[in-house]
Amino acid sequence: MNFNKIMKCSASALILASASTLALAKVPQVGDVIDASNVDQYTDYMIESAVELVKKGQVLKVTPTSEKGALINPYYAELTEKNKGKARLLDEYGTVGLEDGSPWPGGSPFPEPKSALEAMSNFQFTNISTESDQWTSNDGPYRPVSRFYYINSDAKIYKTALMAGGQVQMTSRTVIEPVPSIPGYEDEYLRRYLYFLEPYDVQGLVTLDIQFRDQSKLPEAYIYLPAFRRVRQVSAANRADSVAGSELSQSDLGGFSDPLGLWKYKILEKKEALVNVTGTRISIENPDNPTLINGYFPHEHRPVQLREVYIIEATPRYDTIYSKKILTLDAELFRLSDIGAYDLQGKLYKGIQQDWNMQKEPGPYNIAPWLLLYNFQTNGATLLSNHGLKVNVPIDPAVFEKSNMKNFGR
C-alpha cells in the first residue's frame, strides 16, 4: 500500500471514530434515566467523579430545570439585589466586605462573578450558611441533626453514628438578633460544632471550628476527647483528617468548608451540566437499618437538572491529603452538587455529592438532606442524612465557646 492510500485509510478511520463518538454523545432530556449502561453518552455534562459514581451503581433521573429565582430564599434574593455592586474583595485570599472594610451586609456579594474567587465568595455566603444566620436541631443544640452510615468495601453498613451539631454566623447576620454581628466577635465569620451522641466508641466527642472574616487567617479547630476529659487544639494541616473514623473531614463538610484563603481557584469551564439543586428528601423509613440502592445510594433515582455551572479547580495552599478538588458550582444558586477530590499523585480519591431540597417552613430555605463521600481507592463510603437540621433556630452563642465543649456530655 502506497503512502497516499495509507493516509486515506488513516483519515477514514479518524472520521469513523469521530462519527462513533458523536453518535454516543447525547444531550440530556427530561425523563432520561442515566445508569452504568448509558452514562458514557452523558460525560460531557458530568465531572469525572460523578461519572464514576454512576458506574458504581448510582442512578440519575433528569428532571425539569427550575425557573430562575424559584430556588432562592426571597429575602436573600432581596439582599443580593439591594447590595449589588457594593462588594469588594479586600485581599487576594477572598475576604469580602464593603469599601470601608466593614463586614458584608448580606446576599450574594458578586451575582455576576468575574473570577473564580468571586464565584467562590458567593458560594461561601450562600451555601455554608444555607442562606440563613444559624442552624441546629429544632429541639435544641444537643439533639440529633445527622446520622452517619459507615459503608465498607462490600457495600454493607457496618456502623451508624448519631450526631448533634450547629453553626452560627458571627458577622453578616441578617435575620436573627443581634444583627449584623454578635458583639465581641466582629473579626470572626462563623463557629461550628459537631457532637457525637452514639455509638459508644465516639460518644461525647466534640469538634469546634472557628473561621475568621480574614480569609488569609488559619481557622482555629478544637476537639474534646471524653476519654481524656481534655480539649485539644487541632492544626490546620489536620483539617482533612477523618472525623470519628468516617470519610468526612472538617474540610469536606458540605463538599467544601475551608476558609477561601486556604486554596487557589481557577474556572475551567462555564457550561451546562447535570446537577442536584432540589428535589431530594430524607426517604429512608428505617434509619437504623436502611436499604441503600446498590449498597451506597439513598435514592432509587437521584434527581438532577441541566443547568449552567462553573467547573472550578481548587488547589490547596496548605499541606493536605488532596492535590486538588474539582467543583461543580451552580451559576445562579452558587451551590455545590458534585465534587471530585484527588490525591497527591493526581488520582481520583473521593467523590463527594451534596443533595438539596427547599424547606417551606420556616422559610422557604434550602436544606442539604444528604452528603455522600465515596472513597474510590478503598470502595468504602460515608453517607450523612441531615434529618433534623433546621435553619434560624434560636441558639445561645455561649454553646460555641471552647469552654463549653466539656459540658456537652453532661
C-alpha positions as CSV (number, residue, x, y, z in Angstrom):
1,M,0.0,0.0,0.0
2,N,1.5,3.4,-1.0
3,F,1.7,6.4,1.2
4,N,-1.4,8.2,-0.2
5,K,-3.6,5.1,0.4
6,I,-2.2,4.8,4.0
7,M,-3.1,8.4,4.6
8,K,-6.6,8.0,3.1
9,C,-7.2,4.9,5.3
10,S,-6.0,6.7,8.4
11,A,-8.2,9.7,7.7
12,S,-11.2,7.4,7.1
13,A,-10.5,5.7,10.4
14,L,-10.4,9.0,12.2
15,I,-13.7,10.1,10.6
16,L,-15.4,6.9,11.6
17,A,-14.0,7.2,15.1
18,S,-15.3,10.7,15.4
19,A,-18.7,9.8,14.0
20,S,-18.9,6.9,16.5
21,T,-18.1,9.3,19.4
22,L,-20.7,11.8,18.1
23,A,-23.2,9.0,17.9
24,L,-22.7,8.1,21.5
25,A,-22.9,11.7,22.8
26,K,-26.4,12.7,23.9
27,V,-28.0,15.9,25.2
28,P,-29.8,15.1,28.5
29,Q,-33.6,15.3,28.1
30,V,-36.2,15.5,30.9
31,G,-37.1,11.9,31.9
32,D,-33.8,10.4,30.9
33,V,-32.6,7.8,33.3
34,I,-28.8,7.5,33.5
35,D,-27.1,4.4,34.8
36,A,-23.9,2.4,34.2
37,S,-25.2,1.1,30.9
38,N,-25.5,4.5,29.2
39,V,-23.5,7.0,31.3
40,D,-20.8,7.3,28.6
41,Q,-23.4,9.2,26.5
42,Y,-23.6,11.9,29.1
43,T,-20.0,12.5,30.1
44,D,-19.9,16.0,28.5
45,Y,-22.4,17.0,31.2
46,M,-20.7,15.5,34.3
47,I,-17.4,15.7,36.1
48,E,-15.2,12.6,36.4
49,S,-16.3,11.7,40.0
50,A,-20.0,11.9,39.1
51,V,-19.5,9.6,36.1
52,E,-17.6,7.1,38.2
53,L,-20.3,7.1,40.9
54,V,-22.9,6.1,38.3
55,K,-20.6,3.3,37.2
56,K,-20.5,2.2,40.8
57,G,-24.3,1.8,40.8
58,Q,-25.9,5.3,41.2
59,V,-28.9,6.0,39.0
60,L,-29.8,9.6,37.9
61,K,-33.0,10.9,36.6
62,V,-33.2,14.2,34.6
63,T,-35.9,16.5,35.9
64,P,-37.2,19.8,34.6
65,T,-34.9,22.7,35.0
66,S,-36.3,25.1,37.7
67,E,-37.2,28.6,36.7
68,K,-34.8,31.4,37.6
69,G,-35.3,32.6,41.1
70,A,-37.5,29.7,42.1
71,L,-34.9,28.1,44.4
72,I,-33.7,31.1,46.3
73,N,-35.0,32.3,49.7
74,P,-36.8,35.6,48.7
75,Y,-35.3,37.7,51.5
76,Y,-31.8,36.5,50.5
77,A,-32.6,37.5,46.9
78,E,-33.7,40.9,48.1
79,L,-30.5,41.4,49.9
80,T,-28.5,40.4,46.9
81,E,-30.3,43.0,44.7
82,K,-30.2,45.7,47.4
83,N,-26.4,45.3,47.9
84,K,-25.5,44.7,44.3
85,G,-22.3,46.4,43.3
86,K,-21.2,47.2,46.9
87,A,-19.0,44.1,47.5
88,R,-15.2,44.3,47.4
89,L,-12.5,41.7,47.6
90,L,-10.4,43.1,50.4
91,D,-7.4,40.9,49.6
92,E,-6.2,38.1,47.3
93,Y,-7.5,35.4,49.7
94,G,-11.2,36.1,49.4
95,T,-12.0,38.4,52.3
96,V,-15.3,40.2,51.4
97,G,-16.5,43.5,52.7
98,L,-17.7,46.9,51.9
99,E,-15.4,49.7,50.5
100,D,-14.6,50.8,54.1
101,G,-13.6,47.2,55.1
102,S,-16.7,46.6,57.2
103,P,-18.5,43.1,57.0
104,W,-20.6,42.2,54.1
105,P,-24.3,43.0,54.9
106,G,-25.9,40.0,53.2
107,G,-26.9,38.3,50.0
108,S,-24.5,37.1,47.3
109,P,-21.7,39.6,47.0
110,F,-20.9,39.0,43.3
111,P,-24.1,37.9,41.5
112,E,-22.2,38.2,38.2
113,P,-18.7,37.0,39.2
114,K,-15.8,38.0,37.1
115,S,-13.3,35.5,38.6
116,A,-13.2,32.1,40.3
117,L,-12.6,33.8,43.6
118,E,-15.7,36.0,43.3
119,A,-17.7,32.8,42.4
120,M,-16.4,31.0,45.5
121,S,-17.2,34.1,47.7
122,N,-20.8,33.7,46.6
123,F,-20.6,30.0,47.5
124,Q,-19.3,30.8,50.9
125,F,-22.1,33.2,51.8
126,T,-24.8,31.2,50.1
127,N,-24.0,27.6,51.0
128,I,-22.2,27.4,54.3
129,S,-25.0,29.4,56.0
130,T,-27.8,27.9,53.8
131,E,-29.0,31.4,53.2
132,S,-29.5,31.9,57.0
133,D,-27.8,33.1,60.2
134,Q,-27.6,29.8,62.0
135,W,-28.7,26.2,62.1
136,T,-29.0,23.4,64.6
137,S,-31.8,20.9,65.7
138,N,-35.2,22.4,66.3
139,D,-35.2,20.6,69.6
140,G,-32.0,22.2,70.9
141,P,-28.3,22.2,70.3
142,Y,-27.7,18.8,72.0
143,R,-30.3,16.9,70.0
144,P,-29.6,14.9,66.8
145,V,-29.3,16.6,63.4
146,S,-27.4,14.0,61.4
147,R,-26.9,10.3,61.1
148,F,-23.7,8.8,59.7
149,Y,-23.7,5.5,57.8
150,Y,-20.3,3.8,57.6
151,I,-20.2,1.6,54.5
152,N,-17.4,-0.9,53.8
153,S,-15.9,-2.2,50.5
154,D,-18.6,-4.9,50.3
155,A,-21.2,-2.2,50.2
156,K,-22.5,-3.1,53.7
157,I,-23.3,-0.7,56.5
158,Y,-21.1,-1.8,59.4
159,K,-21.7,1.1,61.8
160,T,-24.0,4.0,62.3
161,A,-23.5,7.2,64.4
162,L,-25.8,9.8,65.6
163,M,-24.6,13.4,65.7
164,A,-25.8,16.8,67.1
165,G,-24.4,19.9,65.5
166,G,-24.8,23.6,65.0
167,Q,-23.4,26.7,63.3
168,V,-23.7,30.4,64.0
169,Q,-22.7,33.3,61.8
170,M,-20.8,35.8,63.9
171,T,-20.9,38.5,61.3
172,S,-23.0,39.2,58.1
173,R,-26.1,38.3,60.1
174,T,-29.4,39.4,58.6
175,V,-32.4,37.7,60.4
176,I,-31.7,36.7,64.0
177,E,-30.7,39.3,66.5
178,P,-28.1,40.6,67.1
179,V,-27.7,41.9,63.6
180,P,-25.3,42.4,61.8
181,S,-22.7,41.0,64.2
182,I,-22.5,39.3,67.6
183,P,-20.8,41.9,69.8
184,G,-17.2,41.0,70.6
185,Y,-16.9,38.6,67.6
186,E,-16.7,41.1,64.7
187,D,-13.4,39.6,63.5
188,E,-15.0,36.1,63.0
189,Y,-17.1,34.7,60.2
190,L,-18.6,31.6,61.8
191,R,-18.4,29.0,64.5
192,R,-19.5,25.3,64.0
193,Y,-19.6,22.3,66.3
194,L,-20.2,18.6,65.8
195,Y,-21.2,16.4,68.8
196,F,-21.4,12.6,68.6
197,L,-24.2,11.0,70.6
198,E,-23.6,7.4,69.7
199,P,-22.2,4.7,69.3
200,Y,-20.3,4.2,72.4
201,D,-16.8,4.4,70.9
202,V,-17.3,8.0,69.8
203,Q,-20.0,9.1,72.3
204,G,-19.2,12.5,73.7
205,L,-16.6,13.5,71.1
206,V,-17.0,17.2,70.2
207,T,-15.3,19.3,67.5
208,L,-15.3,23.1,67.3
209,D,-14.3,25.0,64.1
210,I,-13.8,28.8,64.3
211,Q,-13.3,30.7,61.0
212,F,-12.4,34.3,60.7
213,R,-13.5,37.2,58.4
214,D,-9.9,37.5,57.3
215,Q,-9.7,34.6,54.8
216,S,-5.9,34.5,55.0
217,K,-6.1,33.7,58.7
218,L,-5.9,30.0,59.6
219,P,-9.0,28.7,61.3
220,E,-8.9,27.5,64.9
221,A,-10.1,24.0,65.5
222,Y,-10.6,22.1,68.7
223,I,-11.6,18.6,69.7
224,Y,-12.9,17.3,73.0
225,L,-11.9,13.7,73.7
226,P,-14.2,12.4,76.5
227,A,-11.8,9.5,77.4
228,F,-9.2,12.1,78.4
229,R,-11.6,14.9,79.5
230,R,-9.5,17.4,77.7
231,V,-9.9,19.9,74.9
232,R,-7.1,19.9,72.4
233,Q,-6.3,22.3,69.6
234,V,-6.0,20.8,66.1
235,S,-3.6,22.0,63.5
236,A,-5.0,23.5,60.3
237,A,-2.9,20.8,58.5
238,N,-5.3,18.2,60.1
239,R,-8.5,19.6,58.5
240,A,-8.5,16.7,56.1
241,D,-8.2,14.1,58.8
242,S,-11.1,11.7,59.3
243,V,-13.9,12.7,61.7
244,A,-14.7,9.8,64.0
245,G,-13.3,7.2,61.6
246,S,-15.5,8.3,58.7
247,E,-14.7,9.6,55.2
248,L,-15.8,13.0,56.4
249,S,-13.3,15.7,57.4
250,Q,-13.7,19.3,58.5
251,S,-12.5,20.3,55.0
252,D,-15.2,18.1,53.3
253,L,-18.3,19.2,55.2
254,G,-20.8,20.3,52.7
255,G,-18.3,19.3,50.0
256,F,-16.0,22.3,50.8
257,S,-15.9,24.1,54.1
258,D,-12.4,25.6,54.4
259,P,-11.7,29.3,54.5
260,L,-11.3,30.5,51.0
261,G,-7.7,31.6,51.6
262,L,-6.5,28.0,52.1
263,W,-7.0,27.3,48.4
264,K,-6.4,28.9,45.0
265,Y,-9.1,28.7,42.3
266,K,-9.5,28.6,38.5
267,I,-12.6,28.4,36.4
268,L,-12.0,25.5,34.0
269,E,-15.3,25.9,32.2
270,K,-18.7,27.6,32.3
271,K,-21.1,25.1,30.8
272,E,-24.3,23.2,31.1
273,A,-24.1,20.2,33.4
274,L,-26.3,17.8,35.3
275,V,-26.5,18.8,39.0
276,N,-28.7,18.3,42.0
277,V,-30.2,21.6,43.3
278,T,-33.5,20.5,44.7
279,G,-36.0,17.6,44.9
280,T,-34.0,15.3,47.3
281,R,-35.7,14.4,50.6
282,I,-34.9,12.1,53.5
283,S,-36.7,9.0,52.2
284,I,-35.3,6.1,54.4
285,E,-38.1,4.6,56.5
286,N,-35.9,2.7,58.9
287,P,-32.9,4.9,59.8
288,D,-31.3,2.2,61.9
289,N,-31.1,-0.4,59.2
290,P,-31.8,1.3,55.8
291,T,-31.8,-0.3,52.4
292,L,-29.5,1.6,50.2
293,I,-29.5,1.3,46.4
294,N,-26.5,-0.8,45.3
295,G,-25.2,-0.5,48.8
296,Y,-24.2,3.2,48.8
297,F,-27.0,5.4,47.5
298,P,-30.2,6.7,49.3
299,H,-32.4,7.1,46.3
300,E,-33.7,4.9,43.5
301,H,-33.1,7.9,41.2
302,R,-31.0,10.9,42.2
303,P,-32.9,13.9,40.6
304,V,-30.7,16.1,38.5
305,Q,-31.3,19.2,36.3
306,L,-29.4,20.5,33.3
307,R,-28.2,23.9,34.5
308,E,-25.4,26.4,33.8
309,V,-22.5,25.8,36.2
310,Y,-18.9,26.8,36.8
311,I,-16.4,24.0,36.8
312,I,-13.8,25.2,39.3
313,E,-10.4,23.7,40.1
314,A,-9.3,24.3,43.7
315,T,-5.7,23.7,44.6
316,P,-4.5,23.9,48.2
317,R,-2.1,26.5,49.7
318,Y,-1.6,24.3,52.7
319,D,-0.4,20.7,53.4
320,T,-3.3,18.4,53.0
321,I,-4.1,15.0,51.6
322,Y,-5.6,16.5,48.4
323,S,-3.8,17.8,45.3
324,K,-7.0,19.4,44.0
325,K,-10.7,19.4,44.1
326,I,-13.0,19.8,41.0
327,L,-16.2,21.6,42.0
328,T,-19.5,22.0,40.1
329,L,-20.9,25.3,41.3
330,D,-24.3,26.3,40.1
331,A,-24.1,29.6,38.2
332,E,-27.3,31.1,39.7
333,L,-27.6,29.5,43.1
334,F,-23.8,29.1,43.9
335,R,-24.4,25.7,45.5
336,L,-22.2,22.7,45.1
337,S,-23.6,19.5,43.8
338,D,-20.6,17.2,42.8
339,I,-17.1,17.4,44.0
340,G,-14.1,15.3,42.9
341,A,-11.2,15.1,45.3
342,Y,-7.8,14.0,44.0
343,D,-4.8,12.5,46.0
344,L,-1.3,13.8,45.9
345,Q,-0.4,11.7,42.9
346,G,-3.3,13.2,41.0
347,K,-5.6,10.1,41.1
348,L,-9.3,10.4,41.8
349,Y,-9.6,9.8,45.5
350,K,-13.2,10.8,46.7
351,G,-16.4,11.5,45.0
352,I,-18.5,13.9,47.2
353,Q,-22.1,14.7,46.5
354,Q,-24.3,17.3,48.2
355,D,-28.0,17.0,47.7
356,W,-30.5,19.8,48.2
357,N,-34.2,20.4,49.0
358,M,-36.2,23.5,49.6
359,Q,-37.9,23.6,53.1
360,K,-41.1,25.6,53.1
361,E,-41.4,26.2,56.9
362,P,-39.7,28.2,58.2
363,G,-38.6,29.8,55.0
364,P,-38.5,28.9,52.3
365,Y,-34.9,27.9,53.0
366,N,-32.6,25.4,51.3
367,I,-31.6,22.4,53.3
368,A,-28.9,19.8,52.4
369,P,-30.5,16.5,53.4
370,W,-27.8,14.2,52.1
371,L,-24.0,14.2,51.8
372,L,-22.2,11.2,50.3
373,L,-18.4,10.7,50.5
374,Y,-17.3,7.7,48.4
375,N,-13.6,6.6,48.5
376,F,-12.7,5.3,45.1
377,Q,-9.4,3.8,46.4
378,T,-11.0,1.7,49.1
379,N,-14.6,1.4,47.8
380,G,-15.7,2.5,51.3
381,A,-18.1,5.4,51.9
382,T,-19.8,7.5,54.5
383,L,-23.4,8.7,53.9
384,L,-24.8,11.5,56.1
385,S,-28.5,12.2,56.5
386,N,-29.3,15.7,57.9
387,H,-32.7,14.6,59.1
388,G,-33.0,17.1,62.0
389,L,-31.3,20.2,60.7
390,K,-33.4,23.5,60.9
391,V,-32.3,27.0,60.0
392,N,-32.6,30.1,62.1
393,V,-33.3,28.2,65.2
394,P,-32.6,30.2,68.4
395,I,-29.3,29.1,69.9
396,D,-27.2,30.7,72.7
397,P,-23.8,31.8,71.3
398,A,-22.2,30.5,74.5
399,V,-22.8,27.0,73.2
400,F,-20.0,27.7,70.7
401,E,-17.4,28.6,73.3
402,K,-14.3,26.4,73.7
403,S,-15.0,26.3,77.5
404,N,-18.4,24.8,76.8
405,M,-17.1,21.7,75.0
406,K,-16.8,19.7,78.2
407,N,-20.4,20.3,79.1
408,F,-21.9,18.6,76.1
409,G,-21.9,15.1,77.7
410,R,-23.4,16.3,81.0
